[in-house]
Amino acid sequence: MKIYFAGSIRGGRSDVDLYADLIDLLEEHGTVLTEHVADEDVEESEAEAGLTDADIYEQDMAWLREADVAVAEVTIPSLGVGYEIGRLVARGTPVCGLYRPDADHELSAMIRGNDAVDVLEYESLPGVAAQLEEFLRSHR
Ligand SMILES: O=c1[nH]c(=O)n([C@H]2C[C@H](O)[C@@H](COP(=O)(O)O)O2)cc1CO
């Protein structure tokens, strides 16, 4: 199973360690196409590789088309993550959105109000792991 993981980059990086833990868990169930989202130096790495914003967009859209399923950590509001979710939903790709309710920002109605996004509210990764794994199993 190919998994698209989405998480904030330019929206803010304070959850980057959580993204790494989530990707480790997801890797037990399939191939994560977007491991770079958990790279602490993602933007520096992309710049060193000579990637323009257009290159990043094209590469991510190619991975998005390849994905069987998607998991998005939506606690930090991110334009890119919201855009990716919209494109995934339009393609009919199952999307799970992970949101921590104690966050500074209320989750957008465009995500929580969307039946096509399976929103899981949680406090810590161990507490949501079983539900996340059930989401993955149900779309295998
Ligand atoms: O450098 C990048 N590389 C990249 O893959 N993305 C994609 C993957 C993330 O799920 C999402 C983050 O969007 P944003 O940067 O607007 O928070 O966009 C976004 C950026 C920067 O916008």
The ligand as an SDF file (V2000), in Angstrom:
LIG
                    3D

 22 23  0  0  0  0  0  0  0  0999 V2000
    9.0030   22.3690    0.6080 O   0  0  0  0  0  0  0  0  0  0  0  0
    7.8940   21.7880    0.5630 C   0  0  0  0  0  0  0  0  0  0  0  0
    7.8160   20.4600    0.2460 N   0  0  0  0  0  0  0  0  0  0  0  0
    6.6280   19.7870    0.2310 C   0  0  0  0  0  0  0  0  0  0  0  0
    6.6110   18.5940   -0.0540 O   0  0  0  0  0  0  0  0  0  0  0  0
    5.4600   20.4610    0.5690 N   0  0  0  0  0  0  0  0  0  0  0  0
    4.1640   19.7430    0.6430 C   0  0  0  0  0  0  0  0  0  0  0  0
    4.1560   18.5360    1.5650 C   0  0  0  0  0  0  0  0  0  0  0  0
    3.3750   18.9540    2.7850 C   0  0  0  0  0  0  0  0  0  0  0  0
    2.3630   17.9500    3.0870 O   0  0  0  0  0  0  0  0  0  0  0  0
    2.7260   20.2700    2.4370 C   0  0  0  0  0  0  0  0  0  0  0  0
    3.0900   21.3890    3.3830 C   0  0  0  0  0  0  0  0  0  0  0  0
    2.5740   22.6150    2.9150 O   0  0  0  0  0  0  0  0  0  0  0  0
    3.0010   24.0290    3.5770 P   0  0  0  0  0  0  0  0  0  0  0  0
    4.4260   24.2830    3.2710 O   0  0  0  0  0  0  0  0  0  0  0  0
    2.0540   25.0350    2.9500 O   0  0  0  0  0  0  0  0  0  0  0  0
    2.7900   23.9100    5.0630 O   0  0  0  0  0  0  0  0  0  0  0  0
    3.1600   20.6170    1.1200 O   0  0  0  0  0  0  0  0  0  0  0  0
    5.4930   21.8140    0.8520 C   0  0  0  0  0  0  0  0  0  0  0  0
    6.6920   22.4840    0.8670 C   0  0  0  0  0  0  0  0  0  0  0  0
    6.7900   23.9390    1.2030 C   0  0  0  0  0  0  0  0  0  0  0  0
    5.5980   24.6530    0.9290 O   0  0  0  0  0  0  0  0  0  0  0  0
  1  2  2  0
  2  3  1  0
  2 20  1  0
  3  4  1  0
  4  5  2  0
  4  6  1  0
  6  7  1  0
  6 19  1  0
  7  8  1  0
  7 18  1  0
  8  9  1  0
  9 10  1  0
  9 11  1  0
 11 12  1  0
 11 18  1  0
 12 13  1  0
 13 14  1  0
 14 15  2  0
 14 16  1  0
 14 17  1  0
 19 20  2  0
 20 21  1  0
 21 22  1  0
M  END
$$$$
